[in-house]
């Protein structure tokens, strides 16, 4: 049972010291999460309270099913933006149907994640390469920040890609509300200063590292309090400043998603993309933090935990959620020992939903926009372009294409392109495996590339080392490589395939090997294999290939070379 309910494992050894640490971490994360959850709900095109609802029951469910002891689950910027992009193409924002569609999107995402976890399909996320993910998140961060400028300046501007957003912003520049702009710019500037300048200032004043960290992390709370008081005291809401307004004082309500086949059909692809992106972001953060304490993360169980969290969100007035980077780091740094810290955070948010929502009536939307902008710009990382250019031109092309498509068309197209490019990149690389002709290093039993080392070779023996598993996409490449090498050298009588790097040979590749064996036989050339791994040999023994092989199978490359040299001499 502990495999599916990790709480039964860590809960048995829960101590008073862990309780103290978890409570402190929960307090800090709760303070940070209140403005964040409100902001991300608005980013998703939903009422502010939906952010609080999406941060209560999902956290509790992840506490039961998740394996990370520091991951903080809830609304995040990229998933919120993807939610808005998916729903706005289907339902009009601000309608009852929009909220129901958000519930349905969360429910579908939860079912997809849960199914992947139960069927141990966590490896699917590996097909989305890190460079492509980095490019997508960078482009999404730019779009999110740009989309929030309308709240900073108090104008009406819309769009789902950078071009549309910038065009709409320029069109409505004459409508800028200068009081809103003042609040938004000051709030944004203060939050940037808190991140970069507050810590050095407090250090010079002799404030300890612990209090300094808390003050830096709770900077958004100061902005929320100050701007809310300013709007209330000076009646700025009556002068055009947009505010959050009435937020219901209640715990998350029981809700049901739509079961309309038409709606679910339209949401299926966005739900799958949100699930994959959310899982990749979540598991990356969870594994990074777990490694610092030498703890283990089970990716398949994480899928179950995130799936349960999203299903919980769909039943309690929320929208798609996942593990957040900034919150999780704060949770970890604040000393969270177990997932119970998340449960205490949920309790704190429930208290806030019941008692504190009247206090945010006058909270300016510009302040929430500033919170989002500062949070997402930390995700923008153009250095990935420089690193990928210097390391791999193919990876650079994939990153650049993902960024350009995301910025130019939108997040749905960007993430779809990212998935497609990741798969194409993998197929391209593996379809042209590195095949080296090798020779013996003098005085040793080692064989190395003849182009890189001074080695001994025999004129009538060619050894080719294949540095990739053989499957349908690269089998023909191997055929062509061997054909080109042998056809041009009449002295060759033996071809050895060094198979040390071959972990699998599929049926298509087996048929190619059979064709290679037959063609070489017709040219009076023998085909040999060396260093075949046990699992690969087991598969080959089930076929007729070994009985028809013109040459032999050798345990080592040295044995093959020695035998053939003696045979010749």
C-alpha positions, 0 to 999 in steps of 0.5 A: 500500500505504501507504493500507492500511498506514500503518506503511510511511509513517512507518516509512521516516523513523523516527529515533533521536530518535523512538525515544527519545521513543516509548520514554519515552512507552511506559514511562509509558503501560505503568505507567499501563495495567497497573492500568487494564487489570486494572480494566476487565477486572473491569468487563467481568465478565472475569478480570483477565488478560483486560485485559492480553491485550486490551492487547497484540496489539490495540495491535500491530495498530493500530500497523500499520493505524492513522493516529494517532500518539498514540492508545493502543488498549485496554480503556476504561470505556464499552466495558467496561461495554457489554460487561458489559451485553450479555453478562450478558443472554445468558450467566452471568458467571463461566462459560466461555461468558461468556469465549467470548461476550466473544471473539465480541463483540470479533470481531463488532465487529472485522468490523463496523469493518473492513467499514465501513472497507473500504467507506468508511463512516466517515461513519455515525458522523456520525449520532450527534450530539456532544450525544447522545454527551456525554449518553451518556458522562456517564450511563455514567460515573455508572453505572460509578462507582456499579457500582464501589461494591460493590467499594469497600464489599465488598458484593454488589450488581448492576444494569445501570441506576442505579435497580437499582444504588442499590436493590441497594446499599441492600439490602446496606448491612448487609454492608459489610466495613469493612476493604475500605471503608477501603482503597477510600475511602482509595484513592479519596481519594488518587487524587482528591488526586493529580489535583487537589492533587499538582501544586500541591504539587510545584510549591511544592516546586520540582519541575520540570514534567516529573517532576511530570507523570510523578508525577501520571500514575502516581499509581494505581501508588502506590496499587496498590503500597501497598494490595497490600503492606498486604493481604500484610503484614497478611493482610487477604485472610483477613479478608474483603478481596477480592483479584485472586488468581492471574493466569496468567503467560503471553503472550496465548493463541490463542483462537477466538470462537464461531461459533454462529449463535444467539449471534452473532445475539444479539450483533450489535446490541450489537456494532454499538453498541459499534463505533459508540460506540468509533469515535466516542470513538476518532476524537474523541481521535485528531483532537484530538491530531493537530490539535495537531501538524497531522497528518492522521487518515483516519477510514476507515483508523481503522476498519480499524485498530480493526477489526484490533485487535478481531479481534486481541483476539478471537483472543488472549483479550481483549474489545472495545477502542478508543482511550482518552482518558486513555491517549492524552492521556498518550501524547501528553503523554509525547512519543510521536512515532509509533505505534511507542510503542504497539508498545513499550507492548505489549512492556512489557505482555507483559513484565508478563504474563510476570513481574509477575503474581505481584506483584498476587496480593494487589491488592485489588479495591477499589483497582481500583474506585477507579481506575475511579471516578476515571477515569470521573468525569472523563468526567461533564459536566452542563454539556452540559445548560446549554449545549444549553438555551441554544443549542438546545432540541431538542438539550437534549431529546435530551441529557436523554432520552439521560441519563435513558434510560441511567440509568433503563434501561441503556447498551444502551437509552441508546445505542440511544436516542441513535442514534435521537434523533440521526437523528430530530433531524437529520430534524426539523431538515432537514424544516423548513428555514429559508426566508427571503423576501429583498429587495435591499439598497439600492445593492448586489447583495446580497439579504437577509431582509426581516425582518432588513434594510431591503431593496427588494422588488417587489409582484409578485415574491417571492424565497424563499431555501431554506437547505437541500438539498431531499429527501423529508423537506422537499419538502412543507414547501417546497410548503406554504410557497410555496402559503401565500405566493402564495395570500394575495397576488393581486398576485404574478406571479413566484416566484424560488427562490434556490438558493445553499444547495441542494446536492442535490435528490432525486427526491422533491423534484424531483417537488415542484418539478414540482408547485409549477411546475404549481400556480403556472402554474394561478394564472398565476404564473411560477416562476424559479430563481437561483444553481443550483449546477453539480452540482444543474443537472447533475441537473436537466438529466437530467429534464424539469423545466427544459423544463417550467419556466414561468420561467427559470434565472438565474445570479445573484439580482441578474440575476433581479431586474433582468430581472423589474423591467425586464420589468414596467416 
